[in-house]
Amino acid sequence: MAAAADAPDLGQAVGFPLELDAEAGELRFPAVRPAEVSARARSELRPVLCSPDAPGPDPAYRVYRDVAPEGERAKWLALGLRYDLTLLAPGRYGREFVKTFGHDHPERPGTGLTYPELYQVVSGRAVFLLAERRPPPASGFRRVLLVEAGAGEPVVIPPGFAHATANVGPGWLVLANWVARSFAADYSRVRAEGGLPARVLADAASGWRGRPSPAAGRMTVVPPGRSGASLRQGPFPVPATGPVWRLRDEPGRLEWLLRPEEHRPRFAAYLGALAPDGES
């Protein structure tokens, strides 16, 4: 088994024993188990790629859903929460970095708000592409946020945003996330639109750059560290340091994932900190 050079302490970073088999492109779980594993083939990304026929990593990424210790999954079923991991391969398809397909979140019934989600970069470097849809019956997007994040940094997907994640680092990207168990990703709108309204492309001078489409509205690049600092200064009760896996011991701190309608000021404060007025 080949360990990733950029993730020698993967288990320490995620909060439980975990290994990366870089040769196979898979995560290994000595102590906990995912309930479901799926892989996204390169061919499945064709509808959302700038260069659909470009060669590149295959599969692009794997998702490990409902990760829990043996005997503890029933607890998370009762609480209505789920913990997942995603493993993205390094590389590009043409100039576009390997990315997730992108999806919308379902609405919490009766609220007019979609469910939020809490991510954390376990290992590697990511750009989270957050695209805020205009409320119906309007179409298109109000704005796009490109949030760069490194190992340990948390990122929230607020209500009303579709999103995807690109691996802009030289090695494997491992993401952890908490989400409401009733959550089911909707890929149909992103597929019909040919992808989210911005692309994360390789750039010789800066490493990567965002290229918005005409539908993107305003695009803001959020520098590394800002998301974590914004969250830890008050809007959401995430750990000051360490893995978000620790929240399994304090599930009440994840209540905002289940009832976003009770936390509108928190989401507004977070978005205001990510993209202060006048900054782009």
C-alpha positions in Angstrom: 0.0 0.0 0.0 1.4 3.4 -1.0 0.8 6.3 1.4 0.3 9.8 0.1 3.4 11.9 0.5 1.4 15.0 1.4 -0.8 13.2 4.0 1.5 11.2 6.4 -0.8 11.9 9.3 -4.2 11.3 7.6 -5.6 9.5 10.6 -4.6 12.3 13.0 -6.0 14.9 10.6 -9.4 13.2 10.2 -9.8 12.1 13.8 -9.8 8.3 13.5 -7.6 5.7 11.9 -7.6 6.2 8.1 -5.2 5.3 5.3 -4.8 6.3 1.7 -4.0 3.7 -0.8 -2.6 6.1 -3.5 -1.9 3.3 -5.9 -5.5 2.1 -5.9 -6.9 5.6 -5.3 -9.0 4.5 -2.3 -9.3 5.2 1.4 -8.9 2.3 3.9 -10.9 2.2 7.1 -9.3 0.1 9.9 -11.7 1.1 12.6 -14.9 2.7 11.1 -17.0 1.8 8.1 -18.8 3.7 5.4 -22.3 2.5 4.6 -21.9 3.3 0.9 -19.0 3.9 -1.5 -19.4 5.3 -5.0 -17.0 6.4 -7.7 -17.4 9.1 -10.3 -15.8 8.1 -13.6 -14.2 10.6 -15.9 -16.8 9.8 -18.5 -19.6 10.8 -16.0 -18.0 14.3 -15.7 -18.2 15.0 -19.4 -21.4 17.2 -19.2 -19.7 19.6 -16.8 -16.1 19.8 -18.2 -14.6 22.5 -20.4 -12.9 19.8 -22.5 -15.2 16.7 -22.3 -12.8 14.5 -24.3 -9.6 15.5 -22.4 -7.7 12.6 -20.8 -7.2 12.6 -17.0 -7.7 10.7 -13.8 -10.3 8.0 -13.8 -12.2 7.8 -11.6 -12.1 11.4 -10.7 -13.3 10.9 -7.1 -14.8 8.5 -4.6 -17.4 9.3 -2.0 -17.7 7.4 1.3 -21.1 8.0 2.8 -22.3 7.6 6.3 -19.0 6.8 7.9 -19.5 5.6 11.5 -17.9 3.2 14.1 -19.5 -0.2 14.3 -22.6 0.0 16.4 -22.9 3.8 16.3 -24.8 4.3 13.1 -28.1 3.9 14.8 -27.3 7.0 16.9 -26.8 9.1 13.7 -30.0 7.7 12.2 -31.9 8.9 15.3 -30.2 12.3 15.3 -30.8 12.8 11.5 -27.1 13.5 10.8 -24.6 11.9 8.4 -20.8 12.1 8.1 -19.1 11.6 4.7 -15.7 11.6 3.2 -14.7 12.4 -0.4 -11.4 11.6 -2.1 -10.4 13.5 -5.2 -7.6 12.5 -7.5 -4.8 15.0 -8.4 -4.6 16.2 -11.9 -6.5 18.0 -14.7 -8.8 17.5 -17.7 -7.1 19.9 -20.1 -6.6 23.1 -18.1 -9.5 22.3 -15.7 -8.6 20.8 -12.3 -10.3 17.6 -11.2 -13.5 18.5 -9.5 -16.8 17.1 -8.2 -19.8 17.1 -10.5 -21.6 19.8 -8.6 -25.1 19.7 -7.2 -27.9 21.6 -5.6 -29.2 20.9 -2.1 -32.9 20.0 -1.3 -35.2 22.4 0.5 -36.1 21.8 4.1 -39.8 21.4 3.7 -41.9 24.5 4.5 -39.0 26.9 5.0 -38.0 28.1 1.5 -34.3 27.3 2.5 -32.1 24.5 1.2 -30.2 22.5 3.7 -26.7 23.7 4.5 -23.6 21.6 4.8 -20.3 21.7 6.8 -17.1 20.7 5.0 -13.5 20.5 6.2 -10.3 19.9 4.2 -8.6 16.9 5.8 -5.6 16.8 3.5 -4.6 18.7 0.3 -5.8 22.0 -1.1 -9.3 22.7 -2.4 -11.3 25.4 -4.1 -14.9 25.3 -3.2 -17.1 26.8 -5.9 -20.3 28.2 -4.3 -22.9 29.5 -6.7 -25.9 31.4 -5.2 -29.1 30.9 -7.2 -31.6 33.7 -7.7 -34.8 32.9 -5.8 -37.6 31.5 -8.0 -39.2 32.3 -10.3 -36.0 34.1 -11.4 -33.2 32.0 -13.1 -29.5 32.4 -13.1 -27.1 33.2 -10.2 -26.6 36.2 -7.9 -22.9 35.5 -7.3 -20.1 32.9 -7.3 -17.7 32.5 -4.4 -14.4 30.6 -5.0 -13.2 29.7 -1.5 -9.7 28.4 -1.4 -9.0 26.2 1.7 -6.1 24.1 3.0 -5.8 21.3 5.5 -7.9 21.8 8.6 -10.0 24.6 7.2 -13.8 24.4 7.5 -16.2 25.7 4.9 -20.0 26.0 5.1 -22.3 25.7 2.1 -25.1 28.1 3.0 -28.7 27.7 2.0 -29.4 28.8 -1.6 -26.0 27.7 -3.0 -25.2 25.0 -5.5 -21.6 23.9 -5.2 -18.7 21.8 -6.4 -15.1 21.3 -5.2 -11.8 21.3 -7.3 -8.5 19.7 -6.3 -5.9 22.4 -6.9 -3.1 20.8 -4.9 -0.4 18.5 -6.2 -1.6 15.5 -4.3 -4.8 13.7 -3.3 -7.6 15.8 -1.7 -9.6 14.4 1.2 -12.7 16.2 2.4 -14.9 15.5 5.4 -18.5 16.8 5.7 -21.5 16.7 8.0 -25.0 17.0 6.6 -28.6 16.4 7.4 -29.5 12.7 6.8 -32.6 13.7 4.8 -30.3 15.4 2.4 -30.2 14.0 -1.2 -28.0 15.8 -3.7 -29.7 17.1 -6.9 -27.4 16.9 -9.9 -30.1 17.5 -12.5 -30.0 21.3 -12.7 -26.2 21.4 -12.8 -26.2 18.8 -15.6 -28.8 20.7 -17.6 -26.8 23.9 -17.3 -23.5 22.3 -18.4 -21.9 22.7 -15.0 -21.8 25.5 -12.4 -21.2 29.1 -13.8 -17.4 29.2 -13.2 -14.4 27.0 -13.9 -11.3 26.5 -11.9 -8.4 26.5 -14.3 -4.6 26.0 -14.1 -2.7 29.3 -14.3 1.1 29.4 -14.7 1.5 32.6 -12.6 -0.9 32.0 -9.7 -1.5 28.2 -9.7 -5.2 28.5 -10.5 -7.7 31.1 -11.5 -11.5 31.2 -11.8 -13.2 31.8 -15.1 -16.8 32.8 -14.7 -19.5 32.3 -17.3 -22.0 35.1 -18.2 -24.5 33.5 -15.8 -22.2 33.8 -12.8 -23.1 37.3 -11.7 -20.4 38.7 -9.5 -17.4 36.4 -8.7 -15.4 36.7 -5.5 -12.2 34.8 -4.8 -11.9 34.1 -1.0 -8.3 33.6 0.1 -7.1 30.7 2.3 -7.8 31.0 6.0 -10.8 33.4 5.7 -13.5 30.7 5.9 -12.1 29.1 9.0 -11.4 32.4 10.7 -15.0 33.6 9.9 -16.6 30.4 11.3 -14.5 30.3 14.4 -15.2 33.9 15.3 -18.8 33.2 16.1 -21.2 32.4 13.3 -21.1 28.6 13.8 -19.9 26.4 16.7 -17.2 24.5 14.9 -14.0 23.4 16.7 -11.4 26.1 17.1 -8.8 23.5 16.0 -8.8 19.9 15.0 -11.2 17.7 12.9 -14.9 18.3 12.6 -15.3 14.6 13.4 -15.1 15.7 17.1 -18.6 17.1 16.7 -19.9 13.6 17.0 -19.4 14.0 20.7 -21.5 17.2 20.7 -24.2 16.7 18.1 -26.1 19.7 19.4 -23.5 21.9 17.8 -24.7 20.6 14.4 -28.3 21.5 15.0 -28.1 24.3 12.4 -27.7 21.7 9.7 -31.1 20.4 10.5 -33.0 23.7 11.1 -31.4 26.4 8.9 -34.5 28.6 9.2 -33.6 29.3 12.8 -30.1 30.5 11.9 -30.5 33.0 9.1 -28.4 35.7 10.9 -25.5 33.2 11.2 -25.5 32.5 7.5 -25.7 36.2 6.6 -22.8 36.9 9.0 -20.7 34.1 7.4 -21.3 35.3 3.9 -20.6 38.9 4.8 -17.2 37.8 6.3 -16.4 35.7 3.2 -17.1 38.4 0.7 -17.0 41.9 2.3 -18.7 44.6 0.3 -16.6 46.0 -2.5 -14.1 43.0 -2.5 -13.7 40.8 -5.6 
